[in-house]
């Protein structure tokens, strides 16, 4: 942003008040991140109703038009949160797959990671279980459904690899059943966490629960 210099005579210089420093503009992409962080924080309020762009703009102390300079729609803002969830979770799932042996150890670590991620990001939990998407574009809920399908597929792959190595007579069926059970457990824990106003931690009695399922 160019600064315009005002030329004044030596006599008038002493009468001028100090210039007000220009408001610092966010770096490229920084405002976009600020908007997503504000949206996630607003979702952390237990019992929060549908979040409007007017409320979001007010929280950031900007105009609604300023929001739309960075996102074409509110649905696109939610997509930004979903992208964060996907990138974070699947990066961690891949790391677990590389470090842990397939089978129960890998599945247990994956489930624990998902529940811990939700516990640390309550606003994201409401997106994951769809509570925050009820009045939004239908494609957002479909994308979260696909997210859990991919989680289940990752669990199934690890469990099947272990079953193959153990010489199970029905490795595919066994892996499908266990992966489906674990995914349903994760979704149920996240829903309880969100609907309890974030009072019931999803990791509650986790080790004992996993021991029974695995």
N, C-alpha and C positions, 0 to 999 in steps of 0.2 A: 504494500500500500504506500503510495507516494505521499510525502509530507510537503505541504505548501508553506514556504517561508514568507512571512509578512515583513515588508521593508518599512521601517519607521525611522523618524528623525531622532538624533541623540536626545533632544529635549523631551520627547514623549516617552522614551524608553523607561524612565524612572516611574512613570505613572501607570505602566501596564502591570496587571496582576500576573502571577506565575501561570504559565500555561497548564491546563488540565491534561494529565497524561492520557494518551489514547488508550481505549479499551483493547486489551490484548485479544486478538482473534485466535480461535482454536486452530491447531495445525490440521492439514488435510486428513480426514478420517477420524480425527479426535472427537468432533461433535457427534459423529455417527455412533461412536462407542459410548459417549455420554448419554445419548438418547436410549440406547439399549440397556445401559446400567440403570437408568432412572426407571425404565419400564419394569425391569426385573425387581427393583426395590419396591415399587408400588404393588407388585404381585405378591410380595411377602407379607402384606397386611392381611391378617386372618379375616375372612368374611368380606374381602374386598369385592365390590361389584364390578361390572364391566368398566374397564378403564377407557376414558375418552381421550382423544388427542388434545382437547382443551385442557383437561386436567394434567396431562403429561407436559404440555407446553408451559402451564403455570408452574409446575414443579421446577422446570428448567429455567424459568424466567425468560422465555423467548415466545415469539408468536407461533401460531399453528403453521403459518406460511414457512417459518424457519425449519420446522420439522419436515415439511414436504420438499424442502430443498435437498434433503438427504435420503428420504424414503418416499416412494411414489404413493404409498398407502400404509394404513396401520397394519394390514396383513403382511406387508413387506417387513415391518418392524418385528412382528412375531416370527417371521421366517428367519430373521437375523438371530433371534434367540434359539430357534431350533437348530440352525447351523452350528451355533456354539455348542449346544448339547451334543449333536452328532459328532463333531470333530473331537470334543473332549473325551466322550465315552468310547468311541471306536479306536482312538489312539491308545487309550488305556487297555482296552480289550486286546489289541494287537500286542502290546507289551506283556500282558499277562500270558498270552499264548506262547510267547517266545521264552518266558522265564519259568513257567510252571509246567509240570508234566500233565499230559492230557488225562481227562477223567475227573474224579471227584475234587482233587486239589485245585485244578484249573477252574472248574465250575464254581467252587466255593469262593475263590478269589474274585471271580467275575461278579457274582451276586453281591458280595460284600462291597465291591467297588461301586456298583450301581446305587446301592442304598446309602453309602457314605457320600456319594456325589449329591444325591437328593437332599440329604441332611444338611450339607453345607450350602446348598443353593435352594432354599425353600420356594423362591419365586419360580425357578426353573421347574420345580416339582409340579406346580400347578399347570404348567405348559405340558409336561410329560404325560400327566394323567388326563389332560383335556379340559380341566375345569376352566382354565383361562381362555379356552378356544370355543366355548359354547356358542357365543354370538358372533364369531368371526367366520372367515371364509372356510368352507368345508374342506378345501384342499389341505389346510393346516392340520386338521385332525387326521386326514388320510396319511399325511407325512409322518405323524407321530405313530400311527398304526404300523407303518412300514419300518419305523425305527425299532419297535419291539419285535417285529418279524425278523429283523436282522440280528437282534440280540439273541433271539431263540435259535436262529441258524448257527450263530457262533457257538452257543452252548452245545447244540446238537453235534456239531462237527468235532468238538473236543471230546465229548462223551462217546461218540461212535469210534473215534480213533482208539480210545482206551478199551472199548468193548472188543474191537477187532484184535487188538494185541492180546487180550485175555482169552480169545477163542470163544466168545459168546455165540450161542446158536442163533440168536436173533439180535445182532448188534444194532441194526437200523431201527427196529421197532422199540427196543429198549432205550436207545438214545433219544428218539422222538418223544417218548412218554416222559422221560426225566427232564428233558429240555423244556417241554411244555409246562410241566409242573413248576419248575424253577421260575420260568417267566411269569406265570400266573401269580406265584408267590411275591415276586418283585412288584408287579403292578398293584397287587392288593395292599402291600405295605406302603407303597407311595400314595395310594388313594386314602388309606387310613391317616397317614401323616398330614396330607392336605386338608382332609375333612375334620380333623381334630383341632384345626387351627394351629398346626405344627407342634402340638403338645406330645403326641405319641411318636417317639423317634422310630424311624423305619428299621434301625439296626437292633431294636429291642429283642433280647433272647436269640440273637442271630445264630450263634454257634450251636445252641441246642436244636434250633429249627433245622439248620443245614445237616446236622448229624442224623436227624430222623429222615430227611429226604434223600441223603446221599449215602 
